[in-house]
Amino acid sequence: KSPDIPFDFSINPYQGCEHGCVYCYARNTHTYWGYSAGLDFETKILVKQDVPKILEEKFKSKRWKAAPFSLSGNTDPYQPIEKEMKISRAILELCWKYRHPLGIITKNSLILRDLDILSDLAKHNLVRVNLSITTMDENTRRLLEPRTASAERRFETVQKLTDAGVPVSVMMAPIIPGLNDHEILPIVKRSGECGAYMVGYTMVRLNGDIGKIFEDWARKAIPDRAEKILNQIRDMRGGSLEEKRFGHRMRGQGAYAEIVRAQFKTAREKFLPKIEVPPYNTEMHAGFKSVSQGVTSSSDQLQLLFPEG
């Protein structure tokens, strides 16, 4: 029950992530399994091989009501191990088989492998994709997100998905003061040129073990800017690197957070195309089931972006 999370549930085929993004909030969840939030998170990848079987059982249940879910939300469903395991593709195949809506969050161009299914889903308003693009500077990307697709490759992915009729939004997540905040306008501009209908953002928050990991990384990778960046994060987080309060943790507080919000508002108005994305279709799943199981549908809809991005 969180007012900051705009969906009811998510499916995460993998735990841990090979991308190695130093700021990743999901690092803290790895300790639940007895691993560290540091190097273990990047190298000890847990694979949920029974996800497709369990999901199909849910879809076939007479009590199931269609509502869009998020794939993935905790770690990237298209991280490198997906090339071998193909669990995310199996989930898409089930969503198409049962005409069930979903949203996808990724920063990897591997999603283009599944363009055939995605385009079919998109024709019936059953899918939206959120591409995470944190920076356009390759030196910064290599430091922050060492094993992810390049920014240029991600923009190409936005364009190809758009050309195939798949609604795509871009998430600039997270914004890190003094590191990538100067890229707001150019990222929104390029995203609009590639066909994205929305660009959203979140502010960096360094809860739990992530604060120690990020601070150690900053002092080693960017020692000349580390103290300034850390102090700016503390300034918008009430003096701490952490922020757990609902309503604040995604956006920050104070003058800096307001400047970022205003920049995004201006950038969206100036650079994004005026695209109306239809609401998710939850009726097809019910219609499909009504033939065999006689259940009705739910009219639940999901906007995977926050109202302000």
Secondary structure, 3 states (H helix, E strand, C coil): CCCCCCCCCECCCEECCCCCCCCCHHHHHHHHHCCCCCHHHHHCCEECCCHHHHHHHHHHCCCCCCCCEEECCCCCCCCCCHHHHCHHHHHHHHHHHCCCCEEEEECCHHHHHHHHHHHHHHHCCCEEEEEECCCCCHHHHHHHCCCCCCHHHHHHHHHHHHHCCCCEEEEEEEECCCCCHHHHHHHHHHHHHCCCCEEEEEECCCCCHHHHHHHHHHHHHCCCCHHHHHHHHHHHCCCCCCCCCCCCCCCCCHHHHHHHHHHHHHHHHHHCCCCCCCCCCCHHHHHHHHHHCCCCCCCCCCCCCCCCC
